[in-house]
Every structure is written in C-alpha cells, then in structure tokens.
Amino acid sequence: MASLIVSITQIGGGTLVSRVLGFVRDLVIARTFGSDAATDAFFVAFKIPNFTRRLFAEGAFSMALVPVLHVYKVRQTDGALTLKGFVDAMAGTLGVVLAVITALGVLAAPLLILLFAPGFANDAPQWETATAMLRLTLPYVFFITLTAFAASVLNTHERFAIPAFTPAILNLILIACALWLAPRFEQPIMALAWGVLIAGVVQLGFQLPFLQQLGLLPRPRLNIRDPGIQRVFAQMGPAILGVSVAQISLLLDTLLASFLQTGSISWLYYADRLMEFPLGILAVALATVIMPRLAQRHGADAPQDFSHTLDWALRWILLLGTPAAIGLLALSMPLMATLFLSSEFGPDDVTMAAHALMAYSLGIIAFMAIKILASGYYARREMRAPVRIALIALAVGLLCDLALIYPFGHVGLALGTSIAAVVNAGLLLRALLVEGIYRPLPGWGALLLKGLGASLAMGMVILLGTATQARWIDWDSGYRIAHLIGWILIGATVYVGILVSVGLRSRDVMPKSRL
C-alpha cells in the first residue's frame, strides 16, 4: 500500500500544479476576454481537441493500451526487444492514423463547428471565427495523443510524476499567449488557438527524454499486423464509450448550449473546470495508479487482491469525494466570484456559472467512481459490459438534457450530465458485484456514516458562514481571496476533526488486506 500512496502523491501533486495553473489560465481568460461570442467560439474550438485529450490521456486510450503494454513487459523473452518493438510499431501506426484523422478534421472544420455547435449557424462571424481557430487547435489531437501514448509507457513502468506534470505545460503556454501574444493580434482571441497548437508540440517533446532513459524512445514504423496493435485498436472503440460517458455528456452540453443565450457555453465551461479539480487530483490519480496494479493482479490470477485494490480505491473516493462534492455545492458562488469576477465577467456571469457548478457537483462522486469502476473492467480486457452500460447512461443523460434544457437552460444540461454519471456508476458497480469481481470488505456501513455525516456537518458550517453570498460580489479581490481560503480551511478542519472524533482509523480505509 505504501507504494500506491507514493505513486498517488506523485500524480496528485503534479495534477494539483496543473489544476492550479489551469485556474490561473481560466482567470486570465475570463478577465481578458469575458464571455462574449468570440470567447464562446474559442471554447468550442478548444472543446473538440481538449475532449480528445481527456478521452485519450485520461480515458479510453490508456485503458486499452496499459494492459497490452503490461503483457509485453512481463512476457518478453529478449530483454527489452519485444516491448521496444511494440512501442516502435505502435508509435508509427498511431502516428499515421492520427495524421490522416487530423488532416481530414482540418479540411472539415466548418462542418465540425456546425456539428458541435449548430447554434453558431445563425451567427456567421462567430462560425467563421470558430472555424479558423479549430483549424489551429485540431493538430493538437495529433501531438497530445502521442503524448498520451508516451505517458502510458511511463505509467506502465510506474514513472508517474512526469505524465502527471505534463498537462501543466498547456496552462503555462495559454497564460503566456493570453497576456503577451493576444495584444499583438488583430483578433486577440486567435492567440489562444495558437497557444493550444504550440502546447501540443512542447508536451510531446517534454516526455521524450524520459522514454530515452527507459530505452524505449520510439523509432516509428508502420506495422498494422502486430497482434498487440490490433488488440489496442480493437479495444479502443468500446473503451471510448465505456470510460468517457462524462466527457461525451459534457460535449453534448456544449452542443445544446449553443442554442441558448450567449455566454451559456462559457458558464458551463467554467463550472466544468472547477468540477474537474477534485476529479483530476483524486480520481484520475487513483485510476492511473491502480490500472497497472489491476492488470498485474488479473494476469497473476489473484481475484482476491484484484477486489481488494478496487475496494481500497473506492473507499478513498468516498472519503475525499463526498466533502469535495458538498464543498463545491456550498461554495459555488464564492468560488466563481473569487476566481472569475471582473469587468468582463460580471455578476450575472458569476451567478449563472455558479448555478451550473451546483448542478455538476451533484454528480462528482459518480464521476470519480466511474474512473475506478471502469478500470475493473478494462484491466480484465472486458469491453462489452461497460459499453452496454455507457449507452444506457448516454441515453438517460440525453433524455434528461432535452427534458431540462427549456425549464432550466444551461443548468438543466449540467444536471442531466450528473444524472447520467450516477446511472453509469451505479450500473458499473452492480455488474461487478453480481459477477463477483468486486467483493466489498467489511466496514462500508460505518465508513459511509462517518464520511457522509462529517461532510454534511462541514457543508452546514460553510453555508451558515457564507449565507450572505451576495456580498462576495461587492468585496474587492483581496478580501474575497482571504475569505475563500479561510472558509476552505475551516471546512477541511471541521471535516477532519469530526472524522477523528468519531474514531476513523486506517483499518476503515483498508481493513485486513494487502495491496
């Protein structure tokens, strides 16, 4: 267990740096560009390749690739040659596929904008701006997918720190482009699109020296007949649906929000960014670390250890995800006001984005659990069940979106996405329990009572202390920052203090088992 904690700390630390820089990035964008039609156009042009990044770097690609990499790693007979051969072939084949897809996407950029934001068809300048930016941002797909491939190789060798830090590069470059490059453009928002492209190149280059240290720097060659490559590509399609329902739902939110009032896409974007903070630091870190471990347990035919690993991760999701969800719910308005309120992002924008965050926060625990539960399937190379469940969840989410969009606008879209996540997580868990793959260890009832009780108490304290939330709009930035930090610390102290006072022990997190 100690090695898992160290690995999670490495990933969580790197992700924390990236998320903090991401908030700085969003703060700079919000205060520089506001939430007008041009900003909405950028977020659509950025959403498409960024969706691909989340899909591959944190989703389907790694889920399909890591188990195959593990097989090559443990079964090789000629030192590193077998694994190195697979890495070379995968890099070359994947590169060719990505180059073709990227070229087709650039050519079809006007149609892609209409597909992902059909509401832009009624505003020709906005559509043209989004199309021009998408042609710059789409090549990011090529570079970031190869970056995800390099990260999977490093993660398989338990080199977690470098892949965890790599996303921070995107944020640093976008901040620089917003502050330094944008004033030099006739249309300042175009600087952000150039920043996305530059970041893709730099992120890939950053990881290559570390592959060289492992002796696995690829010499790309095309080999579509390699059985490992065929297995990865065969599993990627199902994995995209199975592990990325939340991301697909968020993309649907953008599509439907393009029909709503100007600013809706931006409000959902900023709410999503805050929701992604605990999701990225905890859930993605846990899923990244346990995926190679689950693949090892399955390969060694150790079902009990496999189940114990899932149980350990899910207990941490409960203990840390519950206060994160309630904290975001209680602090939605203070967070939005502190981070984004400016002359360009006004009080109405803060209120609208805060309402979306409240709706998203209702699904945070489910979003987190999906990352862990899906790993329990893909580590065993089981594709059918998560795909079937994903399709059900997507259908439920779409129906909820259509039912809620008109009475509640963009907030209804966020709520529909949360409902879809709850359905997805619930069905994934049920199938693992029915098949006997996951057998919960004793103590869940007590842990649930302690974690939920402490979280609710924390939420009540925060709500009582920040009841006059309208005053956050009137305060200056320094006062808002000081109060926000203070209430976050108070909430964390209340939560931890209650857990300690009710007798939470290490055995409650991992009772009588080994990882």
C-alpha positions as CSV (number, residue, x, y, z in Angstrom):
1,M,0.0,0.0,0.0
2,A,2.9,2.4,0.7
3,S,4.0,2.3,-2.9
4,L,0.5,3.1,-4.1
5,I,0.3,6.1,-1.7
6,V,3.7,7.4,-3.0
7,S,2.5,7.0,-6.6
8,I,-0.8,8.7,-5.9
9,T,1.1,11.5,-4.2
10,Q,3.3,12.0,-7.2
11,I,0.3,12.1,-9.6
12,G,-1.8,14.1,-7.3
13,G,1.0,16.6,-6.8
14,G,1.6,17.0,-10.5
15,T,-2.1,17.3,-11.2
16,L,-2.5,19.8,-8.4
17,V,0.1,22.0,-10.0
18,S,-1.6,21.6,-13.4
19,R,-5.1,22.4,-11.9
20,V,-3.9,25.5,-10.0
21,L,-2.3,26.7,-13.2
22,G,-5.5,25.8,-15.0
23,F,-7.4,28.1,-12.7
24,V,-4.9,30.9,-13.3
25,R,-5.3,30.3,-17.0
26,D,-9.1,30.5,-16.8
27,L,-8.9,33.5,-14.5
28,V,-6.7,35.3,-17.1
29,I,-9.0,34.3,-20.0
30,A,-12.2,35.3,-18.1
31,R,-10.7,38.7,-17.2
32,T,-9.1,39.3,-20.6
33,F,-11.8,38.1,-22.9
34,G,-15.0,37.8,-20.8
35,S,-17.9,35.7,-22.0
36,D,-18.8,37.1,-25.4
37,A,-19.4,35.5,-28.7
38,A,-15.7,35.3,-29.6
39,T,-14.9,33.6,-26.3
40,D,-17.7,31.1,-26.8
41,A,-16.2,30.4,-30.3
42,F,-12.8,29.7,-28.7
43,F,-14.3,27.3,-26.1
44,V,-16.0,25.3,-28.9
45,A,-12.7,25.2,-31.0
46,F,-10.8,24.2,-27.8
47,K,-13.5,21.8,-26.6
48,I,-13.1,19.4,-29.6
49,P,-9.3,18.7,-29.2
50,N,-9.5,19.1,-25.4
51,F,-12.2,16.5,-25.4
52,T,-9.8,14.2,-27.3
53,R,-7.1,14.9,-24.7
54,R,-9.4,13.9,-21.9
55,L,-10.6,10.9,-23.9
56,F,-7.0,9.6,-24.5
57,A,-4.8,11.0,-21.8
58,E,-7.3,10.2,-19.0
59,G,-9.6,7.7,-20.7
60,A,-10.0,5.2,-23.5
61,F,-6.5,5.1,-24.9
62,S,-4.7,4.3,-21.7
63,M,-7.4,1.8,-20.6
64,A,-6.9,-0.1,-23.9
65,L,-3.1,0.3,-24.0
66,V,-1.9,-0.3,-20.5
67,P,-3.0,-4.0,-20.2
68,V,-1.3,-4.7,-23.6
69,L,1.9,-2.9,-22.5
70,H,1.9,-5.0,-19.3
71,V,1.6,-8.2,-21.3
72,Y,4.6,-7.3,-23.5
73,K,6.6,-6.2,-20.4
74,V,6.2,-9.4,-18.4
75,R,6.2,-11.9,-21.2
76,Q,9.2,-10.6,-23.2
77,T,11.9,-13.2,-23.9
78,D,14.6,-11.0,-25.4
79,G,15.3,-8.3,-22.8
80,A,13.5,-5.1,-23.9
81,L,13.4,-6.0,-27.6
82,T,9.9,-7.3,-27.7
83,L,8.5,-4.4,-25.7
84,K,10.6,-2.0,-27.7
85,G,9.4,-3.5,-31.0
86,F,5.8,-3.0,-29.9
87,V,6.5,0.6,-28.9
88,D,8.1,1.4,-32.2
89,A,5.2,-0.2,-34.2
90,M,2.6,1.5,-32.1
91,A,4.2,4.9,-32.4
92,G,4.4,4.6,-36.2
93,T,1.0,3.1,-36.8
94,L,-0.7,5.5,-34.4
95,G,1.1,8.4,-36.0
96,V,-0.1,7.6,-39.4
97,V,-3.7,7.2,-38.2
98,L,-3.6,10.4,-36.3
99,A,-2.1,12.3,-39.3
100,V,-4.9,11.2,-41.5
101,I,-7.6,12.0,-38.9
102,T,-6.1,15.4,-38.2
103,A,-5.9,16.3,-41.9
104,L,-9.5,15.3,-42.5
105,G,-10.5,17.3,-39.5
106,V,-8.8,20.4,-40.6
107,L,-10.5,20.2,-44.0
108,A,-13.9,19.5,-42.4
109,A,-13.5,22.2,-39.7
110,P,-16.6,24.3,-40.9
111,L,-18.7,21.2,-40.7
112,L,-17.3,20.1,-37.3
113,I,-18.3,23.5,-35.9
114,L,-21.8,23.1,-37.2
115,L,-21.8,19.6,-35.7
116,F,-20.6,20.5,-32.2
117,A,-22.2,24.0,-32.0
118,P,-25.1,24.0,-34.5
119,G,-26.4,27.2,-32.9
120,F,-23.4,29.1,-34.5
121,A,-25.1,28.7,-37.9
122,N,-27.2,31.7,-37.1
123,D,-24.2,33.9,-36.5
124,A,-21.8,33.9,-39.5
125,P,-18.9,35.9,-37.9
126,Q,-18.9,33.6,-34.8
127,W,-19.0,30.5,-37.0
128,E,-16.1,31.8,-39.1
129,T,-14.1,32.7,-36.1
130,A,-14.6,29.3,-34.5
131,T,-13.7,27.6,-37.8
132,A,-10.4,29.5,-38.1
133,M,-9.5,28.6,-34.5
134,L,-10.4,25.0,-34.9
135,R,-8.0,24.6,-37.8
136,L,-5.3,25.8,-35.5
137,T,-6.3,23.7,-32.5
138,L,-7.1,20.4,-34.3
139,P,-3.4,19.4,-34.8
140,Y,-3.2,19.3,-31.0
141,V,-5.0,16.0,-31.3
142,F,-2.0,14.5,-33.1
143,F,0.5,15.7,-30.6
144,I,-1.5,15.1,-27.4
145,T,-2.5,11.5,-28.4
146,L,1.2,10.7,-29.0
147,T,1.9,12.3,-25.6
148,A,-0.8,10.1,-24.1
149,F,1.0,7.1,-25.6
150,A,4.3,8.1,-24.1
151,A,2.6,8.7,-20.8
152,S,1.1,5.2,-20.8
153,V,4.6,3.7,-21.4
154,L,5.9,5.7,-18.5
155,N,3.0,4.8,-16.2
156,T,3.4,1.1,-17.0
157,H,6.9,1.4,-15.6
158,E,5.5,3.3,-12.6
159,R,7.1,6.6,-13.7
160,F,4.0,8.6,-12.8
161,A,5.4,12.1,-12.0
162,I,6.4,13.2,-15.5
163,P,3.0,12.4,-17.2
164,A,1.2,14.0,-14.2
165,F,3.1,17.3,-14.6
166,T,2.9,17.4,-18.4
167,P,-0.6,19.0,-18.6
168,A,0.7,22.0,-16.7
169,I,2.6,22.9,-19.9
170,L,-0.6,23.7,-21.7
171,N,-1.8,26.0,-19.0
172,L,1.6,27.9,-18.8
173,I,1.6,28.4,-22.6
174,L,-2.0,29.6,-22.7
175,I,-1.4,32.1,-19.9
176,A,1.6,33.4,-21.8
177,C,-0.4,33.7,-25.1
178,A,-3.3,35.5,-23.4
179,L,-1.1,38.0,-21.7
180,W,1.7,38.5,-24.2
181,L,0.6,37.3,-27.6
182,A,-3.1,38.4,-27.7
183,P,-2.4,42.2,-27.8
184,R,-0.3,41.6,-30.9
185,F,-3.2,40.1,-32.9
186,E,-5.9,42.0,-34.8
187,Q,-8.3,39.5,-33.3
188,P,-6.8,38.8,-29.8
189,I,-8.7,35.6,-29.2
190,M,-6.8,33.9,-32.0
191,A,-3.7,33.9,-29.8
192,L,-5.3,31.2,-27.6
193,A,-5.7,29.0,-30.6
194,W,-2.1,29.3,-31.5
195,G,-1.2,28.6,-27.9
196,V,-3.1,25.2,-28.0
197,L,-1.1,24.2,-31.1
198,I,2.3,25.2,-29.5
199,A,1.4,23.4,-26.3
200,G,0.8,20.1,-28.1
201,V,4.3,20.2,-29.6
202,V,6.0,21.1,-26.3
203,Q,4.1,18.5,-24.3
204,L,5.2,15.7,-26.6
205,G,8.8,16.8,-26.7
206,F,8.9,17.1,-22.9
207,Q,8.3,13.4,-22.4
208,L,10.7,12.0,-25.0
209,P,13.9,12.2,-22.9
210,F,12.3,10.1,-20.2
211,L,11.4,7.4,-22.7
212,Q,15.0,7.5,-23.7
213,Q,16.1,6.8,-20.1
214,L,14.0,3.6,-20.2
215,G,15.5,2.7,-23.6
216,L,12.0,3.0,-25.1
217,L,12.3,6.1,-27.3
218,P,10.3,5.1,-30.3
219,R,11.7,4.6,-33.8
220,P,8.3,4.8,-35.5
221,R,7.5,2.1,-38.1
222,L,4.2,1.1,-39.6
223,N,3.0,-2.4,-38.6
224,I,-0.7,-2.8,-38.6
225,R,-0.4,-6.6,-38.4
226,D,1.2,-6.6,-35.0
227,P,-1.3,-8.5,-32.7
228,G,-0.8,-6.1,-29.9
229,I,-1.6,-3.1,-32.0
230,Q,-4.7,-4.8,-33.4
231,R,-5.8,-5.6,-29.9
232,V,-5.3,-2.0,-28.8
233,F,-7.3,-0.5,-31.7
234,A,-10.0,-3.2,-31.4
235,Q,-10.5,-2.3,-27.7
236,M,-10.3,1.5,-28.1
237,G,-13.7,1.9,-29.7
238,P,-15.5,0.2,-26.9
239,A,-13.3,1.8,-24.3
240,I,-14.2,5.3,-25.7
241,L,-17.8,4.7,-24.9
242,G,-17.2,2.7,-21.7
243,V,-14.9,5.1,-19.8
244,S,-15.8,8.5,-21.4
245,V,-19.5,8.9,-20.8
246,A,-18.9,12.0,-18.7
247,Q,-16.8,13.7,-21.4
248,I,-19.3,12.8,-24.1
249,S,-22.1,14.2,-21.9
250,L,-20.1,17.4,-21.5
251,L,-19.6,17.7,-25.2
252,L,-23.4,17.2,-25.7
253,D,-23.8,20.1,-23.2
254,T,-21.7,22.3,-25.4
255,L,-23.7,21.3,-28.5
256,L,-27.1,22.0,-26.9
257,A,-25.9,25.2,-25.1
258,S,-25.1,26.7,-28.5
259,F,-28.8,27.1,-28.9
260,L,-29.1,29.0,-25.6
261,Q,-28.3,32.7,-24.8
262,T,-24.8,33.9,-25.4
263,G,-22.5,33.0,-22.6
264,S,-24.1,29.6,-21.8
265,I,-21.1,27.7,-23.2
266,S,-18.7,29.8,-21.2
267,W,-20.7,29.3,-18.0
268,L,-20.7,25.6,-18.4
269,Y,-17.0,25.6,-19.3
270,Y,-16.0,27.4,-16.1
271,A,-18.3,25.2,-14.0
272,D,-16.7,22.1,-15.6
273,R,-13.3,23.4,-14.9
274,L,-14.0,23.7,-11.2
275,M,-15.6,20.3,-11.1
276,E,-12.6,18.8,-12.8
277,F,-10.3,20.0,-10.0
278,P,-11.1,17.2,-7.5
279,L,-11.8,14.8,-10.3
280,G,-8.4,15.2,-11.7
281,I,-6.4,15.3,-8.5
282,L,-8.1,12.3,-6.9
283,A,-10.0,10.1,-9.3
284,V,-7.6,10.3,-12.2
285,A,-4.6,9.8,-9.9
286,L,-6.2,6.7,-8.3
287,A,-7.3,5.2,-11.7
288,T,-3.9,5.8,-13.2
289,V,-2.1,4.1,-10.3
290,I,-4.4,1.1,-9.9
291,M,-4.7,0.3,-13.6
292,P,-1.2,-1.3,-13.9
293,R,-1.8,-3.0,-10.5
294,L,-5.1,-4.4,-11.5
295,A,-3.6,-5.7,-14.8
296,Q,-0.9,-7.4,-12.7
297,R,-3.5,-9.0,-10.3
298,H,-5.6,-10.2,-13.2
299,G,-2.5,-11.6,-15.0
300,A,-1.4,-13.4,-11.8
301,D,-4.9,-14.9,-11.4
302,A,-5.3,-13.2,-8.0
303,P,-9.0,-12.3,-7.8
304,Q,-9.0,-11.5,-4.1
305,D,-6.2,-9.0,-4.5
306,F,-7.9,-7.6,-7.5
307,S,-11.1,-7.0,-5.5
308,H,-9.1,-5.5,-2.6
309,T,-7.4,-3.0,-4.9
310,L,-10.8,-1.8,-6.1
311,D,-12.2,-1.7,-2.6
312,W,-9.3,0.4,-1.4
313,A,-9.7,3.0,-4.2
314,L,-13.5,3.2,-3.8
315,R,-13.1,3.9,0.0
316,W,-10.8,6.9,-0.8
317,I,-13.4,8.1,-3.4
318,L,-16.0,8.1,-0.6
319,L,-13.8,9.8,2.0
320,L,-12.4,12.5,-0.3
321,G,-15.1,12.8,-3.0
322,T,-18.0,13.4,-0.6
323,P,-16.6,16.5,1.0
324,A,-15.4,17.7,-2.4
325,A,-18.9,17.5,-3.8
326,I,-20.6,19.2,-0.8
327,G,-17.8,21.8,-0.6
328,L,-18.3,22.8,-4.2
329,L,-22.1,22.9,-3.7
330,A,-21.8,25.2,-0.7
331,L,-19.0,27.4,-2.1
332,S,-20.2,27.6,-5.7
333,M,-20.9,31.4,-5.6
334,P,-17.8,32.4,-3.6
335,L,-15.6,30.3,-5.8
336,M,-16.9,31.8,-9.1
337,A,-16.8,35.4,-7.7
338,T,-13.3,35.0,-6.3
339,L,-11.8,33.4,-9.4
340,F,-13.6,35.0,-12.3
341,L,-15.5,38.2,-11.4
342,S,-14.2,41.1,-13.4
343,S,-15.3,43.9,-15.7
344,E,-15.5,41.4,-18.5
345,F,-17.1,38.5,-16.4
346,G,-19.8,40.3,-14.5
347,P,-22.1,39.4,-11.5
348,D,-24.7,37.8,-13.8
349,D,-22.0,35.6,-15.3
350,V,-20.8,34.6,-11.8
351,T,-24.4,33.7,-10.8
352,M,-25.1,31.7,-14.0
353,A,-21.7,29.8,-13.8
354,A,-22.3,29.1,-10.0
355,H,-25.7,27.5,-10.7
356,A,-24.1,25.2,-13.3
357,L,-21.4,24.2,-10.8
358,M,-24.1,23.4,-8.2
359,A,-25.7,21.0,-10.7
360,Y,-22.4,19.4,-11.7
361,S,-21.4,18.9,-8.0
362,L,-24.3,16.6,-7.5
363,G,-22.6,14.1,-9.8
364,I,-19.0,14.4,-8.6
365,I,-18.8,11.2,-6.6
366,A,-20.3,9.3,-9.6
367,F,-17.8,10.9,-12.0
368,M,-15.0,9.8,-9.7
369,A,-16.3,6.3,-9.1
370,I,-16.6,5.7,-12.9
371,K,-12.9,6.1,-13.3
372,I,-12.2,3.4,-10.7
373,L,-15.0,1.0,-11.6
374,A,-14.2,1.2,-15.4
375,S,-10.6,0.2,-14.5
376,G,-12.0,-3.0,-13.0
377,Y,-13.3,-4.0,-16.5
378,Y,-10.5,-2.9,-18.8
379,A,-7.8,-4.4,-16.6
380,R,-9.5,-7.7,-17.4
381,R,-10.0,-6.7,-21.1
382,E,-13.7,-6.9,-20.6
383,M,-15.3,-4.5,-23.1
384,R,-18.9,-5.5,-23.6
385,A,-20.4,-4.7,-20.2
386,P,-19.1,-1.1,-19.8
387,V,-20.1,-0.3,-23.4
388,R,-23.6,-1.5,-22.9
389,I,-23.8,0.4,-19.6
390,A,-22.4,3.5,-21.3
391,L,-25.0,3.5,-24.0
392,I,-27.8,3.3,-21.4
393,A,-26.2,6.2,-19.4
394,L,-25.8,8.3,-22.5
395,A,-29.5,7.7,-23.5
396,V,-30.6,8.6,-20.0
397,G,-28.5,11.7,-20.0
398,L,-29.7,12.9,-23.4
399,L,-33.3,12.4,-22.4
400,C,-32.7,14.4,-19.2
401,D,-30.9,17.2,-21.2
402,L,-33.9,17.5,-23.6
403,A,-36.4,17.5,-20.7
404,L,-34.5,20.0,-18.6
405,I,-32.9,22.4,-21.1
406,Y,-36.0,24.6,-21.6
407,P,-37.2,25.0,-18.0
408,F,-33.6,25.4,-16.6
409,G,-31.4,26.4,-19.5
410,H,-27.7,25.6,-19.1
411,V,-28.3,24.4,-15.5
412,G,-30.6,21.7,-16.9
413,L,-27.8,20.5,-19.1
414,A,-25.4,20.3,-16.2
415,L,-28.0,18.4,-14.1
416,G,-28.6,15.9,-17.0
417,T,-24.9,15.2,-17.1
418,S,-24.8,14.5,-13.4
419,I,-27.8,12.1,-13.7
420,A,-26.1,10.2,-16.5
421,A,-23.0,9.8,-14.4
422,V,-25.0,8.5,-11.4
423,V,-26.7,5.9,-13.7
424,N,-23.4,4.9,-15.3
425,A,-21.5,4.4,-11.9
426,G,-24.5,2.6,-10.4
427,L,-24.7,0.1,-13.3
428,L,-20.9,-0.5,-13.4
429,L,-20.9,-1.2,-9.7
430,R,-23.9,-3.5,-9.8
431,A,-22.4,-5.6,-12.6
432,L,-19.1,-6.0,-10.8
433,L,-20.9,-7.1,-7.6
434,V,-23.2,-9.6,-9.5
435,E,-20.3,-11.2,-11.3
436,G,-18.3,-11.5,-8.0
437,I,-15.4,-9.5,-9.4
438,Y,-15.7,-7.0,-6.6
439,R,-16.5,-8.2,-3.1
440,P,-16.7,-5.3,-0.7
441,L,-14.7,-5.8,2.5
442,P,-16.4,-5.3,5.9
443,G,-16.9,-1.8,7.3
444,W,-18.5,0.0,4.5
445,G,-21.6,0.9,6.5
446,A,-19.7,2.6,9.3
447,L,-17.4,4.3,6.8
448,L,-20.4,5.7,4.9
449,L,-22.0,7.1,8.0
450,K,-18.7,8.7,9.2
451,G,-17.8,10.2,5.8
452,L,-21.3,11.4,4.9
453,G,-22.0,12.8,8.4
454,A,-18.8,14.7,8.6
455,S,-19.3,16.1,5.0
456,L,-22.8,17.3,5.8
457,A,-21.7,18.9,9.0
458,M,-18.9,20.6,7.1
459,G,-21.4,21.8,4.4
460,M,-23.7,23.3,7.1
461,V,-20.9,25.2,8.7
462,I,-19.8,26.7,5.4
463,L,-23.4,27.6,4.4
464,L,-24.0,29.3,7.7
465,G,-20.7,31.2,7.5
466,T,-21.2,32.3,3.8
467,A,-25.0,32.9,3.9
468,T,-24.8,36.4,2.6
469,Q,-23.2,35.3,-0.6
470,A,-24.3,38.4,-2.5
471,R,-21.7,40.4,-0.5
472,W,-19.0,38.4,-2.3
473,I,-19.8,40.4,-5.4
474,D,-19.2,43.7,-3.6
475,W,-15.9,42.8,-1.9
476,D,-12.6,43.5,-3.6
477,S,-10.4,40.7,-4.9
478,G,-8.1,40.5,-1.9
479,Y,-11.0,40.3,0.6
480,R,-12.7,37.6,-1.5
481,I,-9.5,35.5,-1.7
482,A,-8.8,35.8,2.1
483,H,-12.4,34.8,2.9
484,L,-12.4,31.9,0.4
485,I,-9.2,30.4,1.7
486,G,-10.4,30.9,5.3
487,W,-13.6,29.0,4.7
488,I,-11.9,26.2,2.8
489,L,-9.5,25.7,5.7
490,I,-12.4,25.9,8.2
491,G,-14.4,23.3,6.2
492,A,-11.4,21.0,6.0
493,T,-10.7,21.3,9.7
494,V,-14.4,20.5,10.6
495,Y,-14.4,17.5,8.3
496,V,-11.1,16.0,9.5
497,G,-11.9,16.9,13.1
498,I,-15.2,15.1,13.0
499,L,-13.7,12.0,11.4
500,V,-11.0,11.8,14.1
501,S,-13.6,12.4,16.8
502,V,-15.8,9.6,15.6
503,G,-12.9,7.2,15.5
504,L,-11.9,6.8,11.9
505,R,-8.9,4.5,11.7
506,S,-6.6,3.2,8.9
507,R,-8.4,-0.2,9.0
508,D,-11.6,1.6,8.0
509,V,-9.8,2.5,4.7
510,M,-8.2,-0.9,4.1
511,P,-9.4,-3.5,6.6
512,K,-7.2,-6.6,7.0
513,S,-6.0,-6.9,3.4
514,R,-2.8,-6.3,1.4
515,L,-2.3,-4.4,-1.8
